[in-house]
């Protein structure tokens, strides 16, 4: 992992892909400088990412919050099967994994429950969670095979984005293939097989490019949770002579996975069982999306960027009913022939435009940005009652459609008060209307609306050339989804979840040492804990919660090819301050999360031994200690023990265009619990992977 001081300016050239939304004129200038140094990337318009400026730059670091960047070189070293393999190595993030490839998204930031999303997930600056307002936002998770770089932003700088930025923002920057073709294949435990192709090219004049990234992967899966996944992404871009750029990205994703909400019952878990607790349940997803990006350089001081995006996703979830009494007697789930298809589809269309200006304000250098976003979302929810012999066909006994129209506007200005000190005040306004239509209840409807005003201010102060103090305070919110806000076709009068967030940090690099320390607090005036944690709380405003903690990051170059990367998150306070659960800790919010990596690199060989530690955590807001032993319905809770998992990875550049790589994951074959729902989710056992990449 790298702090802002560790990120090389040359890495900024990787951002030259498709034009979307501006990150601000200051960062834009850094990208332009990098482009001039890397001629082969000059044709590609700049892609919207959460970006930092490296130590080689003489300008002030402009991010007023904590930033972590994981680039392609680091991703290849980690050899992840999912994006969450990357996220769990980043300070402040807790993962609640359900299977090894993270088909659905489950992560929490800074003491926020990993079973409740309070953070915004983007891909190339575009929201990719299925429903930001209409829910559910966890049913799509970008595939790691298409990702070039992962950027995580916390603190006041996240005010530029929304909604649901209470914990922060995660942006997945996708690959833009260079000239030529790269074929990568890997195989491993559980009969895992994966093939990835990256192919690209540009015109002789260098004014246009096109490329494709395609992946096909299959596996029997740990605990026989098999999957078959295909992911294809195509990009193209062109630069016009009149200071305008145009880019387009189109993608298609399909995945059939044998996963369910069912986990092992306690006795089987303790006995070391590794069977699939729901062998006939399937989670079927597909998604089609495109982004169109336009950048117009109005003058040397003004840039206008516009982004149009659309996506359509379906998620069919087929689950067999259980016989509870028989399950209790058997100590494992016993299924009936009754089958339910909870099948949903999501549509989103949005347009966002951002104007950035370099100007003077009362004699001081300033960079201002103004943004406007219009977005529509729709969710089509059906429930099909079937039987085993009917092959997923039956009666639709619940059909409802949710709509949400939203408008967001924001403005911020970064003002350089001196060569060392800059402040960034900003304001964001989010206004939205939600509608629910129930077709199986005579087309009954209900509506609600809400407007959130979110001010904030951040600052950076350069102590010297290698150390900076930063911080900020801002308001953040997360909307209640349609199903919560309009439960029972009644306006529940639910406000958005509101939080006042404060952060203060120090980051820097001195010789062989790089470091970052950040203290944070988040005060919720109205947190609603829903879904996996306690559905009863979704019927009313959930009350107050408090979150206090610190993040630590330390890197050290040992010499002789060895280096150490480490980070830790300490969240002593993450608790309910009112309501029935007052004084209890939030679920899926461990006090301690830590990572340690010993790296080695010499000539063509690189290797890493990494350790990931997660402290104990509760599975529900009542802070139930004992994990239930039977198959009774309701909420599964319990105190999940802490664990530490070791991974060993290595890669060797056999030739300039040939790379060999391999990994042993969960080196000590640690058995551990990743989550609780209707049973116990088990972390993957020790596994082996081997792969090769060839470019031509």
Secondary structure, DSSP 4 states (H G I P E B T S, - for coil): -B-TTTS-GGGGGGGEE---S---HHHHHHHHHHHHH-GGGTTSEEPP------TT--SPP---S-EEEE-HHHHHHHT-SSHHHHHTTSTTEEE--SSTT-SS--EEETTS-TTS--SEEEETTEE-SS-SSSS-TTS----GGGEEEEEEE-SGGGGGS-SS-SS-EEEEEEP---SEEEEEEEEEGGGEEEEEEEEEEE-TTSSEEEEEEEEEEEE--GGG--EEEEEEEEEEEEEETTTEEEEEEEEEEEEEE---SB-B-HHHHHTT--S-TTTT-EEEEEEEEEEEEEEEEEETTEEEEEEEEEEEEEEEEEEEEE-HHHHHHHTS--EEEEEEEEEEEEEEEEEEEEEEEEEEETTEEEEEEEEEEEEEEEEEEEEEEEEGGGSS--EEEEEEEEEEEEEEEEEEEEEESSSSEEEEEEEEEEEEEEEEEEGGGTTEEEEEEEEEEEEEEEEEEEEETTEEEEEEEEEEEEPPPHHHHTGGGS---PPPEEEEEEEEEEEEEETTEEEEEEEEEEEESS----TTS-GGGGGS----EEEEEEEEEEEEEEETTEEEEEEEEEEEEEEE-SSTTTTPBPTT--SEEEEEEEEEEETTEEEEEEEEEE--EESSTT---SPP-S--SS----EEPPEEEEEEEEEEEEETTEEEEEEEESTT----EEEESBSEEE----EEEEEEEEE-
